[in-house]
Amino acid sequence: MSRYEPAAPIRDGGLVRVRLDLGYDGTAFSGWAVQTGRRTVQGVVQSALERITRIVPIQLTVAGRTDAGVHATGQVAHADFPTAVWSDFAPTALRRLAGVLPADVRVLRIAHVPSDFDARFSALWRRYVYRVDDAEVGVNPLRRHVVLGWRRPLDVEAMTRSAESLLGEHDFAAFCRPRMGSSTIRTLQSLDVRRESGGEVSCTAQADAFCHSMVRSLVGALLAVGDGRRPPEWVNTLLARTSRADEIAVAAAQGLTLVAVGYPPADRYAAQAAAARRRRGG
């Protein structure tokens, strides 16, 4: 069964589609997607589900495939289960998963959803936050796995001016690592830079979708502006590029967290998924 097709309706005695909301510390993971010989979030969670339900294989489809070292507090995935298995599993699912999953990943919520829900293609937007600490003394040791240390003062106002010039629909090829057959046209809905009360600088990016390494490249470009290596208008000039801009340094993974994924009302799941597949060649 295609992972992008709706589950068979319950009334036919077929499959139930289930949504999982997840959080994880990406430090010790080689990213989301299964890779032979590597520890990944998808691999760990699928193994836990297979162990509990005794269904093999279980295939998770995810809203956004995070890279090695990237964290999540609001990741979303879906999987399909036989109706009878889900009925038995549902009442104790969270407790049982907590008992077998390692400490650096948690299923926060799990629920039956309509059969045409698609964690990836039904999504309207993804939101990431990148955190940087430019304190002279370096990052608070308790925050070192989720915050990038940047021991050069950052001009948040200059970064904000650059960020505003990137909003809207553009070809973000300069900020993306290319994937064969994938579009780099995205709609950047917001890119907010602010100095938090504790002194950290946060960069919050929301878009309909992000191509490979796009958020970390956006942040890398903004950091070059923030510490004075580039003028604010430089970032906007990169949108004219049709390929990856080598002068953009991709910001380190540990500062990035996927914090939320937005979806339309349930009666729009199928239409949104179809529109997203057309736009991105899914």
TORKOL-4160 file (C-alpha; in steps of 0.2 Angstrom, whole numbers, padded with zeros to 4 digits, m for minus):
282
<pt num="1" X="0000" Y="0000" Z="0000"/>
<pt num="2" X="0007" Y="0017" Z="m0005"/>
<pt num="3" X="0011" Y="0027" Z="0011"/>
<pt num="4" X="0003" Y="0043" Z="0002"/>
<pt num="5" X="m0014" Y="0034" Z="0000"/>
<pt num="6" X="m0029" Y="0035" Z="0012"/>
<pt num="7" X="m0031" Y="0020" Z="0024"/>
<pt num="8" X="m0045" Y="0008" Z="0020"/>
<pt num="9" X="m0061" Y="0014" Z="0030"/>
<pt num="10" X="m0065" Y="0006" Z="0046"/>
<pt num="11" X="m0082" Y="0001" Z="0040"/>
<pt num="12" X="m0073" Y="m0011" Z="0028"/>
<pt num="13" X="m0064" Y="m0019" Z="0041"/>
<pt num="14" X="m0048" Y="m0013" Z="0034"/>
<pt num="15" X="m0035" Y="m0001" Z="0041"/>
<pt num="16" X="m0035" Y="0013" Z="0054"/>
<pt num="17" X="m0025" Y="0029" Z="0051"/>
<pt num="18" X="m0016" Y="0035" Z="0067"/>
<pt num="19" X="m0008" Y="0052" Z="0070"/>
<pt num="20" X="0007" Y="0052" Z="0081"/>
<pt num="21" X="0014" Y="0069" Z="0089"/>
<pt num="22" X="0032" Y="0067" Z="0094"/>
<pt num="23" X="0046" Y="0076" Z="0103"/>
<pt num="24" X="0065" Y="0071" Z="0103"/>
<pt num="25" X="0082" Y="0076" Z="0107"/>
<pt num="26" X="0091" Y="0074" Z="0090"/>
<pt num="27" X="0109" Y="0074" Z="0098"/>
<pt num="28" X="0112" Y="0056" Z="0096"/>
<pt num="29" X="0101" Y="0052" Z="0081"/>
<pt num="30" X="0107" Y="0052" Z="0063"/>
<pt num="31" X="0091" Y="0062" Z="0058"/>
<pt num="32" X="0073" Y="0056" Z="0056"/>
<pt num="33" X="0074" Y="0044" Z="0041"/>
<pt num="34" X="0079" Y="0026" Z="0042"/>
<pt num="35" X="0097" Y="0023" Z="0037"/>
<pt num="36" X="0106" Y="0006" Z="0037"/>
<pt num="37" X="0117" Y="0004" Z="0052"/>
<pt num="38" X="0112" Y="0021" Z="0059"/>
<pt num="39" X="0101" Y="0026" Z="0074"/>
<pt num="40" X="0087" Y="0036" Z="0068"/>
<pt num="41" X="0071" Y="0043" Z="0075"/>
<pt num="42" X="0060" Y="0034" Z="0062"/>
<pt num="43" X="0069" Y="0018" Z="0065"/>
<pt num="44" X="0068" Y="0018" Z="0084"/>
<pt num="45" X="0049" Y="0023" Z="0084"/>
<pt num="46" X="0044" Y="0010" Z="0071"/>
<pt num="47" X="0053" Y="m0003" Z="0081"/>
<pt num="48" X="0044" Y="0002" Z="0097"/>
<pt num="49" X="0027" Y="0001" Z="0088"/>
<pt num="50" X="0032" Y="m0016" Z="0080"/>
<pt num="51" X="0037" Y="m0023" Z="0097"/>
<pt num="52" X="0021" Y="m0018" Z="0105"/>
<pt num="53" X="0008" Y="m0022" Z="0091"/>
<pt num="54" X="0018" Y="m0036" Z="0084"/>
<pt num="55" X="0014" Y="m0029" Z="0066"/>
<pt num="56" X="0029" Y="m0029" Z="0055"/>
<pt num="57" X="0033" Y="m0019" Z="0046"/>
<pt num="58" X="0026" Y="m0002" Z="0052"/>
<pt num="59" X="0029" Y="0012" Z="0040"/>
<pt num="60" X="0029" Y="0030" Z="0047"/>
<pt num="61" X="0026" Y="0045" Z="0036"/>
<pt num="62" X="0032" Y="0061" Z="0044"/>
<pt num="63" X="0028" Y="0080" Z="0042"/>
<pt num="64" X="0047" Y="0085" Z="0040"/>
<pt num="65" X="0062" Y="0074" Z="0039"/>
<pt num="66" X="0074" Y="0082" Z="0051"/>
<pt num="67" X="0093" Y="0081" Z="0049"/>
<pt num="68" X="0106" Y="0073" Z="0061"/>
<pt num="69" X="0106" Y="0083" Z="0077"/>
<pt num="70" X="0090" Y="0092" Z="0074"/>
<pt num="71" X="0077" Y="0092" Z="0088"/>
<pt num="72" X="0058" Y="0092" Z="0088"/>
<pt num="73" X="0045" Y="0096" Z="0101"/>
<pt num="74" X="0030" Y="0096" Z="0088"/>
<pt num="75" X="0034" Y="0083" Z="0075"/>
<pt num="76" X="0019" Y="0074" Z="0067"/>
<pt num="77" X="0019" Y="0057" Z="0059"/>
<pt num="78" X="0006" Y="0044" Z="0053"/>
<pt num="79" X="0004" Y="0026" Z="0052"/>
<pt num="80" X="m0009" Y="0013" Z="0047"/>
<pt num="81" X="m0014" Y="m0001" Z="0058"/>
<pt num="82" X="m0027" Y="m0015" Z="0056"/>
<pt num="83" X="m0043" Y="m0010" Z="0065"/>
<pt num="84" X="m0042" Y="m0024" Z="0078"/>
<pt num="85" X="m0024" Y="m0021" Z="0082"/>
<pt num="86" X="m0028" Y="m0002" Z="0085"/>
<pt num="87" X="m0043" Y="m0006" Z="0095"/>
<pt num="88" X="m0033" Y="m0016" Z="0107"/>
<pt num="89" X="m0018" Y="m0005" Z="0107"/>
<pt num="90" X="m0026" Y="0012" Z="0108"/>
<pt num="91" X="m0031" Y="0013" Z="0127"/>
<pt num="92" X="m0013" Y="0010" Z="0133"/>
<pt num="93" X="m0003" Y="0016" Z="0118"/>
<pt num="94" X="0006" Y="0031" Z="0126"/>
<pt num="95" X="0010" Y="0022" Z="0142"/>
<pt num="96" X="0017" Y="0006" Z="0133"/>
<pt num="97" X="0027" Y="0017" Z="0121"/>
<pt num="98" X="0034" Y="0027" Z="0135"/>
<pt num="99" X="0040" Y="0010" Z="0143"/>
<pt num="100" X="0050" Y="0004" Z="0127"/>
<pt num="101" X="0056" Y="0020" Z="0119"/>
<pt num="102" X="0073" Y="0027" Z="0124"/>
<pt num="103" X="0074" Y="0043" Z="0135"/>
<pt num="104" X="0078" Y="0055" Z="0120"/>
<pt num="105" X="0062" Y="0052" Z="0110"/>
<pt num="106" X="0043" Y="0052" Z="0116"/>
<pt num="107" X="0026" Y="0050" Z="0108"/>
<pt num="108" X="0017" Y="0064" Z="0116"/>
<pt num="109" X="0000" Y="0061" Z="0108"/>
<pt num="110" X="m0008" Y="0047" Z="0098"/>
<pt num="111" X="m0025" Y="0047" Z="0090"/>
<pt num="112" X="m0036" Y="0040" Z="0076"/>
<pt num="113" X="m0038" Y="0052" Z="0062"/>
<pt num="114" X="m0048" Y="0052" Z="0046"/>
<pt num="115" X="m0041" Y="0040" Z="0032"/>
<pt num="116" X="m0036" Y="0054" Z="0021"/>
<pt num="117" X="m0025" Y="0063" Z="0033"/>
<pt num="118" X="m0007" Y="0063" Z="0027"/>
<pt num="119" X="0006" Y="0070" Z="0040"/>
<pt num="120" X="0017" Y="0076" Z="0026"/>
<pt num="121" X="0006" Y="0082" Z="0012"/>
<pt num="122" X="m0009" Y="0088" Z="0022"/>
<pt num="123" X="0001" Y="0100" Z="0032"/>
<pt num="124" X="m0001" Y="0119" Z="0028"/>
<pt num="125" X="0015" Y="0124" Z="0036"/>
<pt num="126" X="0030" Y="0119" Z="0047"/>
<pt num="127" X="0038" Y="0130" Z="0060"/>
<pt num="128" X="0056" Y="0129" Z="0066"/>
<pt num="129" X="0065" Y="0139" Z="0079"/>
<pt num="130" X="0084" Y="0141" Z="0079"/>
<pt num="131" X="0092" Y="0147" Z="0095"/>
<pt num="132" X="0109" Y="0156" Z="0096"/>
<pt num="133" X="0118" Y="0163" Z="0111"/>
<pt num="134" X="0131" Y="0176" Z="0107"/>
<pt num="135" X="0137" Y="0178" Z="0125"/>
<pt num="136" X="0155" Y="0182" Z="0127"/>
<pt num="137" X="0157" Y="0167" Z="0139"/>
<pt num="138" X="0148" Y="0155" Z="0128"/>
<pt num="139" X="0132" Y="0144" Z="0130"/>
<pt num="140" X="0125" Y="0139" Z="0147"/>
<pt num="141" X="0131" Y="0121" Z="0149"/>
<pt num="142" X="0113" Y="0115" Z="0152"/>
<pt num="143" X="0108" Y="0123" Z="0135"/>
<pt num="144" X="0123" Y="0117" Z="0124"/>
<pt num="145" X="0113" Y="0103" Z="0115"/>
<pt num="146" X="0099" Y="0115" Z="0109"/>
<pt num="147" X="0108" Y="0132" Z="0107"/>
<pt num="148" X="0122" Y="0137" Z="0096"/>
<pt num="149" X="0136" Y="0147" Z="0104"/>
<pt num="150" X="0141" Y="0162" Z="0093"/>
<pt num="151" X="0155" Y="0172" Z="0102"/>
<pt num="152" X="0153" Y="0187" Z="0091"/>
<pt num="153" X="0139" Y="0200" Z="0095"/>
<pt num="154" X="0124" Y="0199" Z="0084"/>
<pt num="155" X="0115" Y="0214" Z="0078"/>
<pt num="156" X="0097" Y="0208" Z="0079"/>
<pt num="157" X="0090" Y="0224" Z="0070"/>
<pt num="158" X="0101" Y="0220" Z="0055"/>
<pt num="159" X="0096" Y="0202" Z="0055"/>
<pt num="160" X="0077" Y="0207" Z="0055"/>
<pt num="161" X="0079" Y="0218" Z="0040"/>
<pt num="162" X="0087" Y="0204" Z="0030"/>
<pt num="163" X="0074" Y="0192" Z="0036"/>
<pt num="164" X="0060" Y="0203" Z="0030"/>
<pt num="165" X="0067" Y="0204" Z="0013"/>
<pt num="166" X="0065" Y="0185" Z="0011"/>
<pt num="167" X="0046" Y="0183" Z="0015"/>
<pt num="168" X="0034" Y="0177" Z="0002"/>
<pt num="169" X="0035" Y="0164" Z="m0012"/>
<pt num="170" X="0053" Y="0162" Z="m0020"/>
<pt num="171" X="0064" Y="0150" Z="m0028"/>
<pt num="172" X="0076" Y="0146" Z="m0013"/>
<pt num="173" X="0088" Y="0136" Z="m0023"/>
<pt num="174" X="0103" Y="0147" Z="m0015"/>
<pt num="175" X="0098" Y="0140" Z="0002"/>
<pt num="176" X="0094" Y="0122" Z="m0002"/>
<pt num="177" X="0105" Y="0107" Z="m0005"/>
<pt num="178" X="0098" Y="0100" Z="m0021"/>
<pt num="179" X="0087" Y="0084" Z="m0022"/>
<pt num="180" X="0085" Y="0076" Z="m0039"/>
<pt num="181" X="0067" Y="0080" Z="m0046"/>
<pt num="182" X="0062" Y="0091" Z="m0031"/>
<pt num="183" X="0057" Y="0109" Z="m0032"/>
<pt num="184" X="0065" Y="0123" Z="m0022"/>
<pt num="185" X="0051" Y="0135" Z="m0024"/>
<pt num="186" X="0043" Y="0138" Z="m0006"/>
<pt num="187" X="0032" Y="0151" Z="0002"/>
<pt num="188" X="0041" Y="0158" Z="0018"/>
<pt num="189" X="0027" Y="0164" Z="0028"/>
<pt num="190" X="0037" Y="0172" Z="0042"/>
<pt num="191" X="0055" Y="0174" Z="0048"/>
<pt num="192" X="0056" Y="0182" Z="0065"/>
<pt num="193" X="0072" Y="0187" Z="0074"/>
<pt num="194" X="0072" Y="0192" Z="0092"/>
<pt num="195" X="0082" Y="0194" Z="0107"/>
<pt num="196" X="0074" Y="0184" Z="0121"/>
<pt num="197" X="0074" Y="0189" Z="0139"/>
<pt num="198" X="0088" Y="0178" Z="0144"/>
<pt num="199" X="0099" Y="0185" Z="0130"/>
<pt num="200" X="0098" Y="0171" Z="0117"/>
<pt num="201" X="0093" Y="0176" Z="0100"/>
<pt num="202" X="0079" Y="0166" Z="0092"/>
<pt num="203" X="0076" Y="0164" Z="0073"/>
<pt num="204" X="0058" Y="0157" Z="0070"/>
<pt num="205" X="0054" Y="0152" Z="0052"/>
<pt num="206" X="0037" Y="0146" Z="0046"/>
<pt num="207" X="0034" Y="0140" Z="0028"/>
<pt num="208" X="0022" Y="0129" Z="0018"/>
<pt num="209" X="0037" Y="0117" Z="0017"/>
<pt num="210" X="0056" Y="0118" Z="0018"/>
<pt num="211" X="0069" Y="0110" Z="0006"/>
<pt num="212" X="0084" Y="0101" Z="0012"/>
<pt num="213" X="0095" Y="0112" Z="0024"/>
<pt num="214" X="0085" Y="0127" Z="0020"/>
<pt num="215" X="0081" Y="0133" Z="0038"/>
<pt num="216" X="0100" Y="0131" Z="0043"/>
<pt num="217" X="0105" Y="0140" Z="0028"/>
<pt num="218" X="0094" Y="0155" Z="0031"/>
<pt num="219" X="0100" Y="0156" Z="0048"/>
<pt num="220" X="0118" Y="0154" Z="0042"/>
<pt num="221" X="0115" Y="0169" Z="0031"/>
<pt num="222" X="0107" Y="0179" Z="0044"/>
<pt num="223" X="0122" Y="0176" Z="0056"/>
<pt num="224" X="0134" Y="0183" Z="0043"/>
<pt num="225" X="0123" Y="0199" Z="0043"/>
<pt num="226" X="0121" Y="0199" Z="0062"/>
<pt num="227" X="0140" Y="0199" Z="0066"/>
<pt num="228" X="0144" Y="0211" Z="0052"/>
<pt num="229" X="0152" Y="0200" Z="0039"/>
<pt num="230" X="0139" Y="0204" Z="0026"/>
<pt num="231" X="0127" Y="0219" Z="0024"/>
<pt num="232" X="0108" Y="0217" Z="0027"/>
<pt num="233" X="0104" Y="0218" Z="0008"/>
<pt num="234" X="0116" Y="0204" Z="0003"/>
<pt num="235" X="0103" Y="0190" Z="0009"/>
<pt num="236" X="0090" Y="0196" Z="m0003"/>
<pt num="237" X="0102" Y="0196" Z="m0018"/>
<pt num="238" X="0104" Y="0177" Z="m0016"/>
<pt num="239" X="0086" Y="0174" Z="m0021"/>
<pt num="240" X="0092" Y="0177" Z="m0039"/>
<pt num="241" X="0103" Y="0162" Z="m0039"/>
<pt num="242" X="0097" Y="0146" Z="m0047"/>
<pt num="243" X="0109" Y="0134" Z="m0038"/>
<pt num="244" X="0116" Y="0132" Z="m0020"/>
<pt num="245" X="0126" Y="0147" Z="m0015"/>
<pt num="246" X="0143" Y="0141" Z="m0008"/>
<pt num="247" X="0146" Y="0156" Z="0002"/>
<pt num="248" X="0132" Y="0152" Z="0014"/>
<pt num="249" X="0138" Y="0143" Z="0029"/>
<pt num="250" X="0125" Y="0130" Z="0035"/>
<pt num="251" X="0122" Y="0134" Z="0054"/>
<pt num="252" X="0126" Y="0119" Z="0065"/>
<pt num="253" X="0111" Y="0107" Z="0068"/>
<pt num="254" X="0110" Y="0108" Z="0087"/>
<pt num="255" X="0102" Y="0125" Z="0087"/>
<pt num="256" X="0087" Y="0119" Z="0077"/>
<pt num="257" X="0070" Y="0113" Z="0083"/>
<pt num="258" X="0054" Y="0108" Z="0074"/>
<pt num="259" X="0041" Y="0116" Z="0085"/>
<pt num="260" X="0025" Y="0114" Z="0076"/>
<pt num="261" X="0016" Y="0108" Z="0061"/>
<pt num="262" X="m0001" Y="0116" Z="0055"/>
<pt num="263" X="m0015" Y="0107" Z="0047"/>
<pt num="264" X="m0032" Y="0112" Z="0039"/>
<pt num="265" X="m0049" Y="0106" Z="0046"/>
<pt num="266" X="m0052" Y="0088" Z="0043"/>
<pt num="267" X="m0063" Y="0090" Z="0028"/>
<pt num="268" X="m0049" Y="0098" Z="0019"/>
<pt num="269" X="m0035" Y="0085" Z="0022"/>
<pt num="270" X="m0037" Y="0077" Z="0005"/>
<pt num="271" X="m0038" Y="0093" Z="m0005"/>
<pt num="272" X="m0023" Y="0100" Z="0004"/>
<pt num="273" X="m0013" Y="0084" Z="0001"/>
<pt num="274" X="m0017" Y="0084" Z="m0017"/>
<pt num="275" X="m0012" Y="0102" Z="m0020"/>
<pt num="276" X="0004" Y="0099" Z="m0011"/>
<pt num="277" X="0009" Y="0084" Z="m0021"/>
<pt num="278" X="0006" Y="0094" Z="m0037"/>
<pt num="279" X="0017" Y="0109" Z="m0031"/>
<pt num="280" X="0031" Y="0098" Z="m0025"/>
<pt num="281" X="0031" Y="0083" Z="m0037"/>
<pt num="282" X="0026" Y="0071" Z="m0023"/>
